């Protein structure tokens, strides 16, 4: 199955590692480090032309979407566990 994350970007669900709420993780060391690594390797895609709501980590790249995590989860068959 596929997941439409915004602006005509569609990802294979099986390649998605995780969906993360930007407002929750934006100040964490882990997010900052991952973002820097992805940007350095040209694997960072900001698909949001509005407010950044979700960081989607896949096997190949990292994506930013303006669609909320809860909406993306509803669109997918994946079972992401919340802590």
N, C-alpha and C positions, 0 to 999 in steps of 0.2 A: 504494500500500500504506500501511498504518497501523502505528504503533508504540505499544504500551501501555507507559507509563513508570511507572505505579503509581497506586493510589487512583482507579481509573476514569478516568484521564486518557489519552486516545489522541491521538496527533499524526500528521499526514500526513507521511510520510517525505520527500517532496519539499520540504517547508518547513523541514526540519532543516538547520541550518548546521554544527553540530558537537556531539559528545559529549565531555565533558571530565571527567577524574577530579578530584573536589574536593580530595582530599588532595594532589594535585600542584600545583594552581593557586591554592588558597585564599589564599596570601600574596602573590600577584603583583599588581603595580600594575594591570595590565590587567583582571584579574578583579574587583578591588575597584571600579575605575571603572565597568565594565559593570554590576555589581550596583547601584551607587548610581544610575546613570542609569535602569535598569529599575525600581527601587523608586520613584524620584521620579515616574516616568510610569505607575505602577500596572501595570507589565508584568512583574512578578516573581511567580512562582508557586512556593511551597514546597509541593510535593505529598508530601514526605516527613514521616511522623510518627515516624520513627526516625532512625538515623544518616544524615546527608547523604553520599551517595556520588558522585552524578553531576550535573553541570551540563549541561543541554541548551539550546542556543541555537537559536532558530528565527527565522524572518523577522519574527514579531510579538512574541514574548515570550521570557523566560528561565525555565526550570523547574529545580527541584531534585528529584532522585529518590533513593530509598533503594535502588535497584537498581544494581548495578555496571555500569560501562561495558562490560565484556566480555560480560555477560549481555544488555545492550541491543543490542550489536553482533550477537550471535548471532540475535536476534529480527528483525533488519532485513536487507533486501537491499542496503542502502547499503554502499559500500566505503570505509570511513574508513581513511586511511593513518596509521600510527603512526610517529613519529620516534624 
